[in-house]
């Protein structure tokens, strides 16, 4: 099996070429190379109808579905491919692509788990290790943003709207007016006292 690297969401995504004995897989591979993903999907599905546990057809179908923006269907095919895989490499490639789909969907905890599963099967898979690190960094960043957002929501809002400011100003003006009236009453001389002291 060959791996051809393409980049999706800055993460590598594998493509497996099928066995020559299955013409539908070969035709699907040709359509995939031409970026005719819908056509490729049809060939891979037909191959799976002939041999339901065909790991290569399931894996390639997952890739074609992903290219058609059918992430959930693609993920189901990668899971089927991982179960049907006979070698650690086959299982690891399917789990790796599942991790890519999950990362693209921003399901970071699940993608982290998928990359860890790949590394359990193949501890030296550098792409899985790099994508695991990216997913962990993205999750940490997301957690930090959520924490900052929560802190902002907990802070009391000291901002007043225009109506509240106007009411406060009116209340202050009224208090000042009353205070001035009180002071004027105190200045007026009491009856029987001369106005001026000579």
N, C-alpha and C positions, 0 to 999 in steps of 0.2 A: 504494500500500500504506500502511496506517495502522499505527502502533505504539501499542499500549495497554500502559501500564506497570502491572505488578503487582510486588509485592515478595516475593521468595523468598530466605530466608537473608540478608536485608538487601541483596540485590542485585536490580536490575531484571531483568525477564524479558519479552521482547516477544511479541506475538501478531499474526499477520498475517491480515487478512481476505482471503478468496479472491476469485477472479474470478466474476462473476455467471453466466458461461456454464456453469459446472460446478455443477449442483444439489447434488451430494453435498458439495461444499466449503461451500456456503451452509447446508445442513442441519447439517453438522458445526459450523459457526460458531455457529448458533443453539443447538445442544446444549452447546457449550463455554460460551457466555454464561450458560446455565442451570446451569453446573457439573456437567453430565452428561457427564463426561469419557469414560466407557466408550462411551457412545453416539456421542460425537464421534469417538472413535478409529475406530469401525466405518465411519462416513461417509468419513473421510479415507482409510482403507485402500481402500475401494471406489473412491474417486476415483483413487487411485494405480494400481489395477488397470486402470482405463480409460486413464489416461495416466501410465505409469511414471515419466517424467521431470518430472512436475508439481512444480515447486519450492514452490508455495504449499501443496499438499496435504502434501508431505513436512515442511515447516516446521510447519504446524499440527498434523500428527500427532505430531511431536516434542513440541510443547507439551502436547498432551493426554496423551501417554504419561508425560511428566514429572509431570503433575498426578496421575497414577495411581501414582506412585512406581515407575515402570519406567525408571530413569535410563539403564541401558545401551541399551535399545531407543530411548529418546529421543535419546541421543547419536548413534546410528546414523542416525536421521532427520535430525538437524542436519547431520551430515557429508554426507549425500546432498543436502540442501538447499543446502549451500555449494557442492558440485560442480555442481549444476544451476542455480545462481543465474546470472542473465544480467548483473546489475549489481553494482557494488561494494557497494551498500547491501544487496542480497539476500544476498550472500555474507557480508558483515559481520554482519548480524543473526543468521544461522545460526551463525557462529563465536562470536558473543557469547553466545548461549544455550548453546552447547557449553561455554563457559567457566563459565557459571553452574552447570551440572550438575557439572562437574569440581570447582568450588569447594565445592559442597555435599557431594561425596563425599570432600572433604579431599585431593584429588589436586592439590595446589597448584602443583607445577612445570608440570603439563600445563595447568592453568587460566591460569597466567601466560603460557604460550606462546600459548594461544588468544586472550587479550586483546591480546597483542602483534600477532598476525595481524590482528585487527580494526583496530588502530591503523595498521598498514601500509596497509590498504585505505582507511581514513578517519581521518586523523590528528587531526581535530577532534571525534571521538566522545567527549564528556565522560563518559558513563556507562562506557564501556570503560576510559577512563583512571582513573576513580575505583575501579572494580572491580579493575583491575590493581594500583593502590596498596594496596587492602585485602588482596589476595592476597599481595602482597610483604610487607606488614606481618605478616600471619598466618604466612607462611613464616618470617620472621625470628624471630618469637615462638616458633614451633615448634622452630626450630633452637636457640634459646637454651635452651629447656626440655630438649631432648635433650642439649645440652652440660652443663647443670647435673646432669642425671641421670647422665651418664657420670662426671662428677667425683665425685659421691657414691658411685658404685660403686667407684671407684678408691681412695677413702680407706680405710685400714685400720680395721677395726672394733675398737675398744678396749672394747667392752662385754663383760662377762663374765656368764655365766649363773649361776644360784644354786648349781649343783653345783660350778662352778669356784671360786666365792667360798668355799664351805664347805671345799673341799680346801685352799685357800690359808690359811684361818684355822686349820685343823687342823695344817698344816705349821708355821705360826708358833707355835702353842701348844706343839707338840712341841719346836721349837727353844728356846723359852723355858724349858721344863721341863729340857731337857738342860743349858742354861746355868746354871740355878739349882742343879742337882745338882753341876755342876763347881765352882761357887763354894762350896758347902757343904763339899766335899772339901778345898778349899784352906783353909777356916777351921778344920778340925779340927787339934788340935796333933799334932805328930809325936811318936812314942814317945820317952820319956826327957826330954822337955821338961816343965817344970812348967806346970800349968794357969794358975797366976797368978804374976805377978811381984811379990814383996813387997818 
